Amino acid sequence: MPTVLALLPEGFEELEAIAPIDMLRRAGVGVTTASLTETLSVNGRNGITIQADATLSANSEKLRDMLLIPGGPGVKLLRADPRVSALVRAHAGAGHWLAAICAAPTVLNDAGLLAGLRYTCHTSVLNELPTALMQERVVVDANIITSRGAGTAIDFGLVLVEKLTTPEKAREIQASICA
């Protein structure tokens, strides 16, 4: 079974985290949600509190098949945490999937991973990522998957399912949720 580590900082964008996590779990992918703090309760940007499965400190050494990074105001906490940068680089170095949505591609950019690649992001970070393909909802290049924001979270989740399982499984889930 493929595995994913989904990072949940305070202020994460709920839809960008929950929609892909839901679709991955529907596909039978093992998803572990990890709080950046030592508290498992994590508050999203819209006041929805999520109970993480674990803490990042308990999961920062083990690589998964994919690292999932949602956007939202919490991205600033991800960017400031050296454990996140190390985790991103370790996954990239191992050739594992990196999935970032909304402002989260800045985390990948900070790690030096977007140079020469195609990607997209939210318009709020376009000044930092001026070569983003803003007409694209989801972009896959090498082992990096990026998406624009909350409005593209379902498309993003389906691509994550496709890459970790099969296109058939992604189509099955797409049909089951009437997407």
C-alpha positions in Angstrom: 0.0 0.0 0.0 1.4 3.4 -0.9 2.0 5.9 1.9 1.6 9.6 2.3 2.6 12.1 5.0 0.3 15.1 5.0 1.7 18.1 6.9 -0.8 20.2 8.9 0.5 23.5 10.3 -1.8 25.9 12.2 -3.7 27.9 9.6 -3.7 25.2 6.9 -6.3 25.5 4.2 -8.9 22.9 5.2 -10.2 22.0 1.7 -6.7 21.7 0.3 -5.8 19.2 2.9 -9.0 17.2 3.5 -10.1 16.7 -0.1 -6.9 15.1 -1.2 -6.6 13.1 2.0 -10.1 11.8 1.6 -9.6 10.7 -2.0 -6.3 9.0 -1.1 -7.9 7.1 1.7 -10.8 6.1 -0.5 -8.1 4.7 -2.9 -6.6 2.6 -0.1 -3.5 4.8 0.3 -2.1 5.0 3.8 -2.2 8.6 4.8 -0.7 9.9 8.0 -1.5 13.5 9.0 1.2 15.2 11.0 0.9 18.3 13.2 3.9 20.6 13.1 3.5 21.1 16.8 3.4 18.6 19.7 -0.4 19.0 19.9 -2.5 16.8 17.7 -5.4 19.3 17.4 -4.6 21.6 14.5 -6.7 24.7 13.6 -7.3 25.4 10.0 -7.6 28.9 8.5 -11.4 28.8 8.7 -11.7 27.6 12.2 -12.1 23.9 11.5 -10.0 21.9 14.0 -8.5 18.6 12.7 -7.1 15.9 14.9 -3.8 14.9 13.3 -2.7 11.3 13.4 0.7 12.1 14.8 3.3 14.9 15.2 5.9 15.8 12.7 8.6 15.2 15.3 7.5 11.6 15.4 7.5 11.3 11.6 10.3 13.4 10.4 12.8 10.6 9.8 10.6 8.1 7.8 10.1 8.7 4.1 6.8 8.0 2.5 5.8 7.5 -1.1 4.5 11.1 -1.1 4.7 14.2 1.0 1.5 16.3 0.8 1.7 20.0 1.6 -1.5 22.0 1.8 -1.6 25.8 1.4 -3.1 28.6 3.5 -1.6 31.0 5.9 0.1 28.1 7.7 2.6 27.9 4.8 4.7 30.6 6.6 5.1 28.1 9.5 6.1 25.3 7.1 8.7 27.6 5.4 10.2 28.6 8.8 10.5 25.0 10.1 13.9 23.4 9.2 12.4 19.9 9.7 10.0 20.6 6.8 12.8 21.7 4.5 14.9 18.6 5.4 11.9 16.4 4.8 11.2 18.0 1.4 14.8 17.6 0.3 14.9 14.0 1.6 11.8 13.0 -0.3 13.1 14.8 -3.5 16.5 13.1 -3.2 14.9 9.7 -2.9 12.7 10.4 -6.0 9.5 10.3 -4.0 6.4 12.3 -4.9 6.0 15.9 -3.6 2.5 17.4 -3.8 2.0 21.1 -3.0 -1.1 23.2 -3.5 -1.9 26.9 -3.3 1.0 28.8 -1.6 2.8 25.5 -0.7 4.9 25.4 -3.9 6.9 28.2 -2.2 8.1 25.5 0.3 9.4 23.5 -2.7 10.9 26.6 -4.2 12.7 27.4 -1.0 14.3 24.0 -1.2 15.5 24.7 -4.7 13.3 22.2 -6.4 11.2 24.2 -8.9 14.0 25.6 -11.0 13.5 24.4 -14.6 10.2 22.6 -13.8 6.6 23.4 -14.8 4.4 24.2 -11.8 1.4 26.2 -10.8 0.4 27.9 -7.5 -2.1 30.4 -6.0 -2.0 34.0 -7.4 -1.1 35.2 -3.9 2.5 33.9 -4.3 2.9 34.7 -8.0 5.4 37.4 -7.2 7.7 34.7 -5.7 6.9 32.1 -8.4 6.6 34.2 -11.6 6.9 31.3 -14.0 3.9 29.5 -12.6 1.4 28.2 -15.2 -1.6 30.0 -13.9 -4.0 28.6 -16.6 -3.3 25.0 -15.3 -5.3 23.5 -12.5 -2.8 20.8 -11.7 0.7 20.4 -13.1 2.9 17.3 -12.9 6.6 17.6 -13.7 9.2 15.0 -12.6 8.2 13.9 -9.1 6.4 17.2 -8.3 2.6 17.8 -8.4 1.3 21.3 -7.9 -2.1 22.8 -7.9 -3.6 26.3 -7.7 -5.8 26.3 -4.6 -9.0 25.3 -2.8 -11.0 25.3 -6.0 -8.7 22.8 -7.6 -8.4 20.5 -4.5 -10.5 17.7 -6.0 -8.6 17.7 -9.3 -5.4 17.7 -7.3 -6.5 14.8 -5.1 -7.5 12.7 -8.1 -4.1 13.2 -9.7 -2.4 12.1 -6.4 -4.5 9.0 -6.5 -3.6 8.3 -10.1 0.1 8.7 -9.4 0.1 6.5 -6.3 -2.3 3.9 -7.6 -3.6 3.7 -11.1 -5.6 5.9 -13.6 -8.4 3.4 -13.3 -8.6 3.9 -9.5 -8.7 7.6 -10.0 -11.5 7.3 -12.5 -13.4 5.0 -10.1 -13.1 7.6 -7.3 -14.0 10.4 -9.6 -17.2 8.7 -10.6 -18.1 7.8 -7.0 -17.9 11.4 -5.9 -19.6 12.7 -9.1 -16.7 14.9 -10.0 
